[in-house]
């Protein structure tokens, strides 16, 4: 889950990486991306204090990893490891 604020340019830029990875793993049907605007979801308020995107990696509804910042190589590595 990409937790972002609407004005955050790096948050929007990383969406292309997500599209690329989704296409790479499309046949597996195990990779799903969700985007959540931190300003609109009360449960995400603790993540609103930062000026960097926050990526939550979930399996079976539980957060198993968190990556802060729009670091495309790190995000790609984390996603590949989890799939």
PyMOL Python script that loads the backbone (N, CA, C, O; Angstrom):
from pymol import cmd

cmd.read_pdbstr("""\
ATOM      1  N   UNK A   1       0.860  -1.161   0.000  1.00  0.00           N
ATOM      2  CA  UNK A   1       0.000   0.000   0.000  1.00  0.00           C
ATOM      3  C   UNK A   1       0.904   1.221   0.000  1.00  0.00           C
ATOM      4  O   UNK A   1       1.781   1.352   0.854  1.00  0.00           O
ATOM      5  N   UNK A   2       0.694   2.096  -0.940  1.00  0.00           N
ATOM      6  CA  UNK A   2       1.428   3.353  -1.011  1.00  0.00           C
ATOM      7  C   UNK A   2       0.622   4.389  -0.253  1.00  0.00           C
ATOM      8  O   UNK A   2      -0.461   4.777  -0.690  1.00  0.00           O
ATOM      9  N   UNK A   3       1.141   4.837   0.877  1.00  0.00           N
ATOM     10  CA  UNK A   3       0.480   5.870   1.668  1.00  0.00           C
ATOM     11  C   UNK A   3       1.114   7.199   1.268  1.00  0.00           C
ATOM     12  O   UNK A   3       2.323   7.383   1.413  1.00  0.00           O
ATOM     13  N   UNK A   4       0.311   8.108   0.772  1.00  0.00           N
ATOM     14  CA  UNK A   4       0.866   9.342   0.235  1.00  0.00           C
ATOM     15  C   UNK A   4      -0.015  10.529   0.574  1.00  0.00           C
ATOM     16  O   UNK A   4      -1.111  10.382   1.116  1.00  0.00           O
ATOM     17  N   UNK A   5       0.486  11.704   0.243  1.00  0.00           N
ATOM     18  CA  UNK A   5      -0.321  12.912   0.308  1.00  0.00           C
ATOM     19  C   UNK A   5      -0.422  13.446  -1.115  1.00  0.00           C
ATOM     20  O   UNK A   5       0.528  13.327  -1.889  1.00  0.00           O
ATOM     21  N   UNK A   6      -1.550  14.027  -1.463  1.00  0.00           N
ATOM     22  CA  UNK A   6      -1.859  14.390  -2.844  1.00  0.00           C
ATOM     23  C   UNK A   6      -0.799  15.284  -3.485  1.00  0.00           C
ATOM     24  O   UNK A   6      -0.609  15.225  -4.700  1.00  0.00           O
ATOM     25  N   UNK A   7      -0.114  16.098  -2.710  1.00  0.00           N
ATOM     26  CA  UNK A   7       0.850  17.043  -3.260  1.00  0.00           C
ATOM     27  C   UNK A   7       2.238  16.433  -3.456  1.00  0.00           C
ATOM     28  O   UNK A   7       3.131  17.125  -3.945  1.00  0.00           O
ATOM     29  N   UNK A   8       2.449  15.195  -3.101  1.00  0.00           N
ATOM     30  CA  UNK A   8       3.779  14.574  -3.100  1.00  0.00           C
ATOM     31  C   UNK A   8       4.171  14.053  -4.487  1.00  0.00           C
ATOM     32  O   UNK A   8       3.652  13.032  -4.937  1.00  0.00           O
ATOM     33  N   UNK A   9       5.081  14.753  -5.159  1.00  0.00           N
ATOM     34  CA  UNK A   9       5.542  14.353  -6.486  1.00  0.00           C
ATOM     35  C   UNK A   9       6.195  12.985  -6.522  1.00  0.00           C
ATOM     36  O   UNK A   9       5.847  12.181  -7.388  1.00  0.00           O
ATOM     37  N   UNK A  10       7.149  12.671  -5.603  1.00  0.00           N
ATOM     38  CA  UNK A  10       7.783  11.351  -5.627  1.00  0.00           C
ATOM     39  C   UNK A  10       6.787  10.207  -5.458  1.00  0.00           C
ATOM     40  O   UNK A  10       6.983   9.124  -6.009  1.00  0.00           O
ATOM     41  N   UNK A  11       5.729  10.446  -4.704  1.00  0.00           N
ATOM     42  CA  UNK A  11       4.710   9.407  -4.518  1.00  0.00           C
ATOM     43  C   UNK A  11       4.055   9.058  -5.850  1.00  0.00           C
ATOM     44  O   UNK A  11       3.813   7.889  -6.151  1.00  0.00           O
ATOM     45  N   UNK A  12       3.776  10.083  -6.633  1.00  0.00           N
ATOM     46  CA  UNK A  12       3.143   9.864  -7.934  1.00  0.00           C
ATOM     47  C   UNK A  12       4.121   9.223  -8.916  1.00  0.00           C
ATOM     48  O   UNK A  12       3.730   8.386  -9.729  1.00  0.00           O
ATOM     49  N   UNK A  13       5.388   9.616  -8.840  1.00  0.00           N
ATOM     50  CA  UNK A  13       6.392   9.112  -9.775  1.00  0.00           C
ATOM     51  C   UNK A  13       6.606   7.612  -9.646  1.00  0.00           C
ATOM     52  O   UNK A  13       6.886   6.945 -10.642  1.00  0.00           O
ATOM     53  N   UNK A  14       6.483   7.074  -8.456  1.00  0.00           N
ATOM     54  CA  UNK A  14       6.750   5.651  -8.243  1.00  0.00           C
ATOM     55  C   UNK A  14       5.630   4.766  -8.815  1.00  0.00           C
ATOM     56  O   UNK A  14       5.794   3.550  -8.914  1.00  0.00           O
ATOM     57  N   UNK A  15       4.519   5.359  -9.182  1.00  0.00           N
ATOM     58  CA  UNK A  15       3.421   4.575  -9.767  1.00  0.00           C
ATOM     59  C   UNK A  15       3.852   3.853 -11.041  1.00  0.00           C
ATOM     60  O   UNK A  15       3.359   2.760 -11.317  1.00  0.00           O
ATOM     61  N   UNK A  16       4.758   4.436 -11.822  1.00  0.00           N
ATOM     62  CA  UNK A  16       5.247   3.760 -13.029  1.00  0.00           C
ATOM     63  C   UNK A  16       5.982   2.473 -12.677  1.00  0.00           C
ATOM     64  O   UNK A  16       5.867   1.476 -13.390  1.00  0.00           O
ATOM     65  N   UNK A  17       6.733   2.491 -11.584  1.00  0.00           N
ATOM     66  CA  UNK A  17       7.405   1.270 -11.127  1.00  0.00           C
ATOM     67  C   UNK A  17       6.374   0.206 -10.784  1.00  0.00           C
ATOM     68  O   UNK A  17       6.542  -0.960 -11.142  1.00  0.00           O
ATOM     69  N   UNK A  18       5.318   0.594 -10.098  1.00  0.00           N
ATOM     70  CA  UNK A  18       4.277  -0.363  -9.736  1.00  0.00           C
ATOM     71  C   UNK A  18       3.621  -0.964 -10.974  1.00  0.00           C
ATOM     72  O   UNK A  18       3.365  -2.167 -11.022  1.00  0.00           O
ATOM     73  N   UNK A  19       3.352  -0.136 -11.968  1.00  0.00           N
ATOM     74  CA  UNK A  19       2.752  -0.649 -13.216  1.00  0.00           C
ATOM     75  C   UNK A  19       3.675  -1.678 -13.875  1.00  0.00           C
ATOM     76  O   UNK A  19       3.222  -2.730 -14.327  1.00  0.00           O
ATOM     77  N   UNK A  20       4.967  -1.366 -13.925  1.00  0.00           N
ATOM     78  CA  UNK A  20       5.946  -2.271 -14.534  1.00  0.00           C
ATOM     79  C   UNK A  20       5.979  -3.608 -13.791  1.00  0.00           C
ATOM     80  O   UNK A  20       5.932  -4.667 -14.416  1.00  0.00           O
ATOM     81  N   UNK A  21       6.059  -3.561 -12.475  1.00  0.00           N
ATOM     82  CA  UNK A  21       6.116  -4.793 -11.688  1.00  0.00           C
ATOM     83  C   UNK A  21       4.819  -5.584 -11.783  1.00  0.00           C
ATOM     84  O   UNK A  21       4.846  -6.813 -11.833  1.00  0.00           O
ATOM     85  N   UNK A  22       3.701  -4.901 -11.809  1.00  0.00           N
ATOM     86  CA  UNK A  22       2.412  -5.587 -11.941  1.00  0.00           C
ATOM     87  C   UNK A  22       2.370  -6.347 -13.259  1.00  0.00           C
ATOM     88  O   UNK A  22       1.884  -7.477 -13.303  1.00  0.00           O
ATOM     89  N   UNK A  23       2.875  -5.740 -14.340  1.00  0.00           N
ATOM     90  CA  UNK A  23       2.919  -6.417 -15.635  1.00  0.00           C
ATOM     91  C   UNK A  23       3.848  -7.625 -15.600  1.00  0.00           C
ATOM     92  O   UNK A  23       3.540  -8.661 -16.189  1.00  0.00           O
ATOM     93  N   UNK A  24       4.978  -7.499 -14.917  1.00  0.00           N
ATOM     94  CA  UNK A  24       5.929  -8.610 -14.825  1.00  0.00           C
ATOM     95  C   UNK A  24       5.336  -9.807 -14.088  1.00  0.00           C
ATOM     96  O   UNK A  24       5.609 -10.952 -14.449  1.00  0.00           O
ATOM     97  N   UNK A  25       4.536  -9.555 -13.071  1.00  0.00           N
ATOM     98  CA  UNK A  25       3.980 -10.624 -12.247  1.00  0.00           C
ATOM     99  C   UNK A  25       2.501 -10.867 -12.518  1.00  0.00           C
ATOM    100  O   UNK A  25       1.829 -11.510 -11.712  1.00  0.00           O
ATOM    101  N   UNK A  26       1.984 -10.371 -13.626  1.00  0.00           N
ATOM    102  CA  UNK A  26       0.541 -10.421 -13.879  1.00  0.00           C
ATOM    103  C   UNK A  26      -0.008 -11.843 -13.937  1.00  0.00           C
ATOM    104  O   UNK A  26      -1.147 -12.079 -13.533  1.00  0.00           O
ATOM    105  N   UNK A  27       0.769 -12.775 -14.424  1.00  0.00           N
ATOM    106  CA  UNK A  27       0.270 -14.148 -14.528  1.00  0.00           C
ATOM    107  C   UNK A  27       0.165 -14.821 -13.164  1.00  0.00           C
ATOM    108  O   UNK A  27      -0.639 -15.735 -12.983  1.00  0.00           O
ATOM    109  N   UNK A  28       0.964 -14.379 -12.213  1.00  0.00           N
ATOM    110  CA  UNK A  28       0.960 -14.989 -10.883  1.00  0.00           C
ATOM    111  C   UNK A  28      -0.281 -14.620 -10.072  1.00  0.00           C
ATOM    112  O   UNK A  28      -0.704 -15.383  -9.203  1.00  0.00           O
ATOM    113  N   UNK A  29      -0.859 -13.466 -10.350  1.00  0.00           N
ATOM    114  CA  UNK A  29      -2.053 -12.972  -9.651  1.00  0.00           C
ATOM    115  C   UNK A  29      -1.869 -12.934  -8.130  1.00  0.00           C
ATOM    116  O   UNK A  29      -2.827 -13.105  -7.377  1.00  0.00           O
ATOM    117  N   UNK A  30      -0.640 -12.710  -7.693  1.00  0.00           N
ATOM    118  CA  UNK A  30      -0.380 -12.607  -6.258  1.00  0.00           C
ATOM    119  C   UNK A  30       0.042 -11.194  -5.860  1.00  0.00           C
ATOM    120  O   UNK A  30       0.211 -10.902  -4.676  1.00  0.00           O
ATOM    121  N   UNK A  31       0.209 -10.336  -6.834  1.00  0.00           N
ATOM    122  CA  UNK A  31       0.700  -8.992  -6.572  1.00  0.00           C
ATOM    123  C   UNK A  31      -0.405  -7.980  -6.822  1.00  0.00           C
ATOM    124  O   UNK A  31      -0.929  -7.872  -7.931  1.00  0.00           O
ATOM    125  N   UNK A  32      -0.750  -7.247  -5.783  1.00  0.00           N
ATOM    126  CA  UNK A  32      -1.791  -6.229  -5.886  1.00  0.00           C
ATOM    127  C   UNK A  32      -1.261  -4.946  -5.265  1.00  0.00           C
ATOM    128  O   UNK A  32      -0.602  -4.973  -4.225  1.00  0.00           O
ATOM    129  N   UNK A  33      -1.552  -3.835  -5.903  1.00  0.00           N
ATOM    130  CA  UNK A  33      -1.132  -2.537  -5.392  1.00  0.00           C
ATOM    131  C   UNK A  33      -2.347  -1.737  -4.990  1.00  0.00           C
ATOM    132  O   UNK A  33      -3.384  -1.786  -5.651  1.00  0.00           O
ATOM    133  N   UNK A  34      -2.217  -1.005  -3.912  1.00  0.00           N
ATOM    134  CA  UNK A  34      -3.277  -0.093  -3.470  1.00  0.00           C
ATOM    135  C   UNK A  34      -2.613   1.230  -3.115  1.00  0.00           C
ATOM    136  O   UNK A  34      -1.476   1.270  -2.646  1.00  0.00           O
ATOM    137  N   UNK A  35      -3.337   2.290  -3.347  1.00  0.00           N
ATOM    138  CA  UNK A  35      -2.848   3.622  -3.022  1.00  0.00           C
ATOM    139  C   UNK A  35      -3.825   4.241  -2.039  1.00  0.00           C
ATOM    140  O   UNK A  35      -5.037   4.210  -2.250  1.00  0.00           O
ATOM    141  N   UNK A  36      -3.289   4.804  -0.961  1.00  0.00           N
ATOM    142  CA  UNK A  36      -4.143   5.411   0.063  1.00  0.00           C
ATOM    143  C   UNK A  36      -3.645   6.819   0.361  1.00  0.00           C
ATOM    144  O   UNK A  36      -2.482   7.011   0.720  1.00  0.00           O
ATOM    145  N   UNK A  37      -4.521   7.796   0.213  1.00  0.00           N
ATOM    146  CA  UNK A  37      -4.142   9.168   0.535  1.00  0.00           C
ATOM    147  C   UNK A  37      -4.234   9.345   2.048  1.00  0.00           C
ATOM    148  O   UNK A  37      -5.318   9.263   2.626  1.00  0.00           O
ATOM    149  N   UNK A  38      -3.107   9.584   2.674  1.00  0.00           N
ATOM    150  CA  UNK A  38      -3.028   9.641   4.140  1.00  0.00           C
ATOM    151  C   UNK A  38      -3.967  10.676   4.739  1.00  0.00           C
ATOM    152  O   UNK A  38      -4.444  10.501   5.860  1.00  0.00           O
ATOM    153  N   UNK A  39      -4.239  11.751   4.008  1.00  0.00           N
ATOM    154  CA  UNK A  39      -5.109  12.805   4.534  1.00  0.00           C
ATOM    155  C   UNK A  39      -6.550  12.352   4.706  1.00  0.00           C
ATOM    156  O   UNK A  39      -7.285  12.941   5.498  1.00  0.00           O
ATOM    157  N   UNK A  40      -6.972  11.319   3.981  1.00  0.00           N
ATOM    158  CA  UNK A  40      -8.380  10.925   4.022  1.00  0.00           C
ATOM    159  C   UNK A  40      -8.704   9.710   4.874  1.00  0.00           C
ATOM    160  O   UNK A  40      -9.876   9.354   4.997  1.00  0.00           O
ATOM    161  N   UNK A  41      -7.706   9.059   5.469  1.00  0.00           N
ATOM    162  CA  UNK A  41      -7.950   7.830   6.225  1.00  0.00           C
ATOM    163  C   UNK A  41      -7.409   7.995   7.649  1.00  0.00           C
ATOM    164  O   UNK A  41      -6.194   8.028   7.848  1.00  0.00           O
ATOM    165  N   UNK A  42      -8.295   8.099   8.632  1.00  0.00           N
ATOM    166  CA  UNK A  42      -7.861   8.337  10.017  1.00  0.00           C
ATOM    167  C   UNK A  42      -6.827   7.330  10.533  1.00  0.00           C
ATOM    168  O   UNK A  42      -5.926   7.718  11.276  1.00  0.00           O
ATOM    169  N   UNK A  43      -6.930   6.071  10.167  1.00  0.00           N
ATOM    170  CA  UNK A  43      -5.992   5.052  10.655  1.00  0.00           C
ATOM    171  C   UNK A  43      -4.559   5.306  10.177  1.00  0.00           C
ATOM    172  O   UNK A  43      -3.605   4.790  10.759  1.00  0.00           O
ATOM    173  N   UNK A  44      -4.419   6.095   9.125  1.00  0.00           N
ATOM    174  CA  UNK A  44      -3.091   6.385   8.590  1.00  0.00           C
ATOM    175  C   UNK A  44      -2.498   7.681   9.138  1.00  0.00           C
ATOM    176  O   UNK A  44      -1.424   8.100   8.707  1.00  0.00           O
ATOM    177  N   UNK A  45      -3.181   8.313  10.076  1.00  0.00           N
ATOM    178  CA  UNK A  45      -2.701   9.584  10.627  1.00  0.00           C
ATOM    179  C   UNK A  45      -1.269   9.527  11.155  1.00  0.00           C
ATOM    180  O   UNK A  45      -0.534  10.498  10.977  1.00  0.00           O
ATOM    181  N   UNK A  46      -0.837   8.441  11.797  1.00  0.00           N
ATOM    182  CA  UNK A  46       0.554   8.407  12.263  1.00  0.00           C
ATOM    183  C   UNK A  46       1.572   8.537  11.123  1.00  0.00           C
ATOM    184  O   UNK A  46       2.710   8.944  11.357  1.00  0.00           O
ATOM    185  N   UNK A  47       1.176   8.197   9.908  1.00  0.00           N
ATOM    186  CA  UNK A  47       2.089   8.263   8.769  1.00  0.00           C
ATOM    187  C   UNK A  47       2.056   9.623   8.079  1.00  0.00           C
ATOM    188  O   UNK A  47       2.843   9.863   7.164  1.00  0.00           O
ATOM    189  N   UNK A  48       1.173  10.506   8.493  1.00  0.00           N
ATOM    190  CA  UNK A  48       1.014  11.809   7.846  1.00  0.00           C
ATOM    191  C   UNK A  48       2.098  12.796   8.239  1.00  0.00           C
ATOM    192  O   UNK A  48       2.274  13.807   7.559  1.00  0.00           O
ATOM    193  N   UNK A  49       2.814  12.540   9.289  1.00  0.00           N
ATOM    194  CA  UNK A  49       3.780  13.508   9.799  1.00  0.00           C
ATOM    195  C   UNK A  49       5.054  13.572   8.966  1.00  0.00           C
ATOM    196  O   UNK A  49       5.883  14.456   9.184  1.00  0.00           O
ATOM    197  N   UNK A  50       5.222  12.689   8.053  1.00  0.00           N
ATOM    198  CA  UNK A  50       6.436  12.633   7.247  1.00  0.00           C
ATOM    199  C   UNK A  50       6.211  13.254   5.871  1.00  0.00           C
ATOM    200  O   UNK A  50       5.091  13.255   5.358  1.00  0.00           O
ATOM    201  N   UNK A  51       7.263  13.773   5.286  1.00  0.00           N
ATOM    202  CA  UNK A  51       7.179  14.372   3.950  1.00  0.00           C
ATOM    203  C   UNK A  51       7.679  13.401   2.891  1.00  0.00           C
ATOM    204  O   UNK A  51       8.056  13.818   1.795  1.00  0.00           O
ATOM    205  N   UNK A  52       7.687  12.141   3.200  1.00  0.00           N
ATOM    206  CA  UNK A  52       8.135  11.142   2.239  1.00  0.00           C
ATOM    207  C   UNK A  52       7.063  10.075   2.104  1.00  0.00           C
ATOM    208  O   UNK A  52       6.300   9.831   3.038  1.00  0.00           O
ATOM    209  N   UNK A  53       7.005   9.437   0.937  1.00  0.00           N
ATOM    210  CA  UNK A  53       6.035   8.364   0.787  1.00  0.00           C
ATOM    211  C   UNK A  53       6.383   7.201   1.707  1.00  0.00           C
ATOM    212  O   UNK A  53       7.546   6.978   2.041  1.00  0.00           O
ATOM    213  N   UNK A  54       5.366   6.477   2.104  1.00  0.00           N
ATOM    214  CA  UNK A  54       5.536   5.302   2.952  1.00  0.00           C
ATOM    215  C   UNK A  54       4.849   4.138   2.248  1.00  0.00           C
ATOM    216  O   UNK A  54       3.693   4.247   1.839  1.00  0.00           O
ATOM    217  N   UNK A  55       5.557   3.035   2.112  1.00  0.00           N
ATOM    218  CA  UNK A  55       5.028   1.861   1.431  1.00  0.00           C
ATOM    219  C   UNK A  55       4.865   0.736   2.444  1.00  0.00           C
ATOM    220  O   UNK A  55       5.825   0.326   3.095  1.00  0.00           O
ATOM    221  N   UNK A  56       3.643   0.246   2.565  1.00  0.00           N
ATOM    222  CA  UNK A  56       3.332  -0.844   3.485  1.00  0.00           C
ATOM    223  C   UNK A  56       3.199  -2.129   2.679  1.00  0.00           C
ATOM    224  O   UNK A  56       2.459  -2.168   1.696  1.00  0.00           O
ATOM    225  N   UNK A  57       3.891  -3.155   3.074  1.00  0.00           N
ATOM    226  CA  UNK A  57       3.802  -4.454   2.413  1.00  0.00           C
ATOM    227  C   UNK A  57       2.999  -5.378   3.313  1.00  0.00           C
ATOM    228  O   UNK A  57       3.365  -5.620   4.463  1.00  0.00           O
ATOM    229  N   UNK A  58       1.904  -5.889   2.776  1.00  0.00           N
ATOM    230  CA  UNK A  58       0.970  -6.693   3.565  1.00  0.00           C
ATOM    231  C   UNK A  58       0.815  -8.087   2.971  1.00  0.00           C
ATOM    232  O   UNK A  58       0.808  -8.264   1.753  1.00  0.00           O
ATOM    233  N   UNK A  59       0.695  -9.053   3.843  1.00  0.00           N
ATOM    234  CA  UNK A  59       0.378 -10.424   3.454  1.00  0.00           C
ATOM    235  C   UNK A  59      -0.748 -10.885   4.368  1.00  0.00           C
ATOM    236  O   UNK A  59      -0.644 -10.796   5.591  1.00  0.00           O
ATOM    237  N   UNK A  60      -1.814 -11.374   3.769  1.00  0.00           N
ATOM    238  CA  UNK A  60      -2.987 -11.828   4.524  1.00  0.00           C
ATOM    239  C   UNK A  60      -3.497 -10.767   5.498  1.00  0.00           C
ATOM    240  O   UNK A  60      -3.897 -11.080   6.620  1.00  0.00           O
ATOM    241  N   UNK A  61      -3.477  -9.516   5.058  1.00  0.00           N
ATOM    242  CA  UNK A  61      -4.022  -8.427   5.862  1.00  0.00           C
ATOM    243  C   UNK A  61      -3.119  -7.900   6.963  1.00  0.00           C
ATOM    244  O   UNK A  61      -3.531  -7.030   7.730  1.00  0.00           O
ATOM    245  N   UNK A  62      -1.897  -8.409   7.058  1.00  0.00           N
ATOM    246  CA  UNK A  62      -0.966  -7.954   8.097  1.00  0.00           C
ATOM    247  C   UNK A  62       0.220  -7.241   7.461  1.00  0.00           C
ATOM    248  O   UNK A  62       0.751  -7.689   6.445  1.00  0.00           O
ATOM    249  N   UNK A  63       0.628  -6.138   8.060  1.00  0.00           N
ATOM    250  CA  UNK A  63       1.799  -5.411   7.577  1.00  0.00           C
ATOM    251  C   UNK A  63       3.042  -6.205   7.954  1.00  0.00           C
ATOM    252  O   UNK A  63       3.277  -6.482   9.130  1.00  0.00           O
ATOM    253  N   UNK A  64       3.841  -6.573   6.943  1.00  0.00           N
ATOM    254  CA  UNK A  64       5.046  -7.353   7.209  1.00  0.00           C
ATOM    255  C   UNK A  64       6.322  -6.550   6.976  1.00  0.00           C
ATOM    256  O   UNK A  64       7.402  -6.952   7.410  1.00  0.00           O
ATOM    257  N   UNK A  65       6.197  -5.422   6.293  1.00  0.00           N
ATOM    258  CA  UNK A  65       7.370  -4.597   6.037  1.00  0.00           C
ATOM    259  C   UNK A  65       6.925  -3.182   5.696  1.00  0.00           C
ATOM    260  O   UNK A  65       5.834  -2.971   5.165  1.00  0.00           O
ATOM    261  N   UNK A  66       7.780  -2.222   6.006  1.00  0.00           N
ATOM    262  CA  UNK A  66       7.516  -0.817   5.696  1.00  0.00           C
ATOM    263  C   UNK A  66       8.770  -0.237   5.057  1.00  0.00           C
ATOM    264  O   UNK A  66       9.877  -0.428   5.562  1.00  0.00           O
ATOM    265  N   UNK A  67       8.597   0.470   3.949  1.00  0.00           N
ATOM    266  CA  UNK A  67       9.698   1.182   3.305  1.00  0.00           C
ATOM    267  C   UNK A  67       9.313   2.649   3.245  1.00  0.00           C
ATOM    268  O   UNK A  67       8.229   2.998   2.777  1.00  0.00           O
ATOM    269  N   UNK A  68      10.209   3.505   3.722  1.00  0.00           N
ATOM    270  CA  UNK A  68       9.969   4.949   3.674  1.00  0.00           C
ATOM    271  C   UNK A  68      10.842   5.559   2.592  1.00  0.00           C
ATOM    272  O   UNK A  68      12.024   5.234   2.477  1.00  0.00           O
ATOM    273  N   UNK A  69      10.256   6.439   1.804  1.00  0.00           N
ATOM    274  CA  UNK A  69      10.980   7.110   0.733  1.00  0.00           C
ATOM    275  C   UNK A  69      10.717   6.462  -0.611  1.00  0.00           C
ATOM    276  O   UNK A  69      10.382   5.280  -0.689  1.00  0.00           O
ATOM    277  N   UNK A  70      10.873   7.246  -1.672  1.00  0.00           N
ATOM    278  CA  UNK A  70      10.613   6.769  -3.035  1.00  0.00           C
ATOM    279  C   UNK A  70      11.897   6.220  -3.644  1.00  0.00           C
ATOM    280  O   UNK A  70      12.412   6.770  -4.617  1.00  0.00           O
ATOM    281  N   UNK A  71      12.404   5.151  -3.078  1.00  0.00           N
ATOM    282  CA  UNK A  71      13.629   4.506  -3.531  1.00  0.00           C
ATOM    283  C   UNK A  71      13.236   3.344  -4.443  1.00  0.00           C
ATOM    284  O   UNK A  71      12.981   2.237  -3.968  1.00  0.00           O
ATOM    285  N   UNK A  72      13.187   3.598  -5.754  1.00  0.00           N
ATOM    286  CA  UNK A  72      12.703   2.598  -6.711  1.00  0.00           C
ATOM    287  C   UNK A  72      13.476   1.281  -6.645  1.00  0.00           C
ATOM    288  O   UNK A  72      12.841   0.227  -6.627  1.00  0.00           O
ATOM    289  N   UNK A  73      14.826   1.283  -6.608  1.00  0.00           N
ATOM    290  CA  UNK A  73      15.535   0.002  -6.526  1.00  0.00           C
ATOM    291  C   UNK A  73      15.189  -0.793  -5.265  1.00  0.00           C
ATOM    292  O   UNK A  73      15.024  -2.011  -5.325  1.00  0.00           O
ATOM    293  N   UNK A  74      15.078  -0.110  -4.130  1.00  0.00           N
ATOM    294  CA  UNK A  74      14.734  -0.800  -2.883  1.00  0.00           C
ATOM    295  C   UNK A  74      13.311  -1.348  -2.936  1.00  0.00           C
ATOM    296  O   UNK A  74      13.061  -2.470  -2.494  1.00  0.00           O
ATOM    297  N   UNK A  75      12.386  -0.572  -3.470  1.00  0.00           N
ATOM    298  CA  UNK A  75      11.000  -1.037  -3.591  1.00  0.00           C
ATOM    299  C   UNK A  75      10.912  -2.246  -4.513  1.00  0.00           C
ATOM    300  O   UNK A  75      10.234  -3.225  -4.201  1.00  0.00           O
ATOM    301  N   UNK A  76      11.599  -2.174  -5.648  1.00  0.00           N
ATOM    302  CA  UNK A  76      11.594  -3.291  -6.593  1.00  0.00           C
ATOM    303  C   UNK A  76      12.164  -4.549  -5.947  1.00  0.00           C
ATOM    304  O   UNK A  76      11.611  -5.637  -6.109  1.00  0.00           O
ATOM    305  N   UNK A  77      13.265  -4.405  -5.216  1.00  0.00           N
ATOM    306  CA  UNK A  77      13.880  -5.548  -4.534  1.00  0.00           C
ATOM    307  C   UNK A  77      12.930  -6.146  -3.500  1.00  0.00           C
ATOM    308  O   UNK A  77      12.761  -7.364  -3.439  1.00  0.00           O
ATOM    309  N   UNK A  78      12.314  -5.295  -2.693  1.00  0.00           N
ATOM    310  CA  UNK A  78      11.401  -5.760  -1.649  1.00  0.00           C
ATOM    311  C   UNK A  78      10.218  -6.507  -2.264  1.00  0.00           C
ATOM    312  O   UNK A  78       9.843  -7.577  -1.786  1.00  0.00           O
ATOM    313  N   UNK A  79       9.635  -5.949  -3.315  1.00  0.00           N
ATOM    314  CA  UNK A  79       8.485  -6.579  -3.969  1.00  0.00           C
ATOM    315  C   UNK A  79       8.884  -7.924  -4.558  1.00  0.00           C
ATOM    316  O   UNK A  79       8.157  -8.907  -4.409  1.00  0.00           O
ATOM    317  N   UNK A  80      10.031  -7.975  -5.225  1.00  0.00           N
ATOM    318  CA  UNK A  80      10.496  -9.228  -5.825  1.00  0.00           C
ATOM    319  C   UNK A  80      10.746 -10.285  -4.748  1.00  0.00           C
ATOM    320  O   UNK A  80      10.423 -11.456  -4.947  1.00  0.00           O
ATOM    321  N   UNK A  81      11.316  -9.884  -3.614  1.00  0.00           N
ATOM    322  CA  UNK A  81      11.554 -10.826  -2.513  1.00  0.00           C
ATOM    323  C   UNK A  81      10.246 -11.397  -1.974  1.00  0.00           C
ATOM    324  O   UNK A  81      10.165 -12.585  -1.659  1.00  0.00           O
ATOM    325  N   UNK A  82       9.240 -10.562  -1.870  1.00  0.00           N
ATOM    326  CA  UNK A  82       7.978 -10.992  -1.270  1.00  0.00           C
ATOM    327  C   UNK A  82       7.111 -11.823  -2.214  1.00  0.00           C
ATOM    328  O   UNK A  82       6.274 -12.607  -1.769  1.00  0.00           O
ATOM    329  N   UNK A  83       7.314 -11.648  -3.502  1.00  0.00           N
ATOM    330  CA  UNK A  83       6.523 -12.418  -4.464  1.00  0.00           C
ATOM    331  C   UNK A  83       7.203 -13.744  -4.649  1.00  0.00           C
ATOM    332  O   UNK A  83       6.727 -14.580  -5.418  1.00  0.00           O
TER     333      UNK A  83
END
""", "prot")
cmd.dss("prot")
cmd.show_as("cartoon", "prot")
cmd.util.cbc("prot")
cmd.orient("prot")
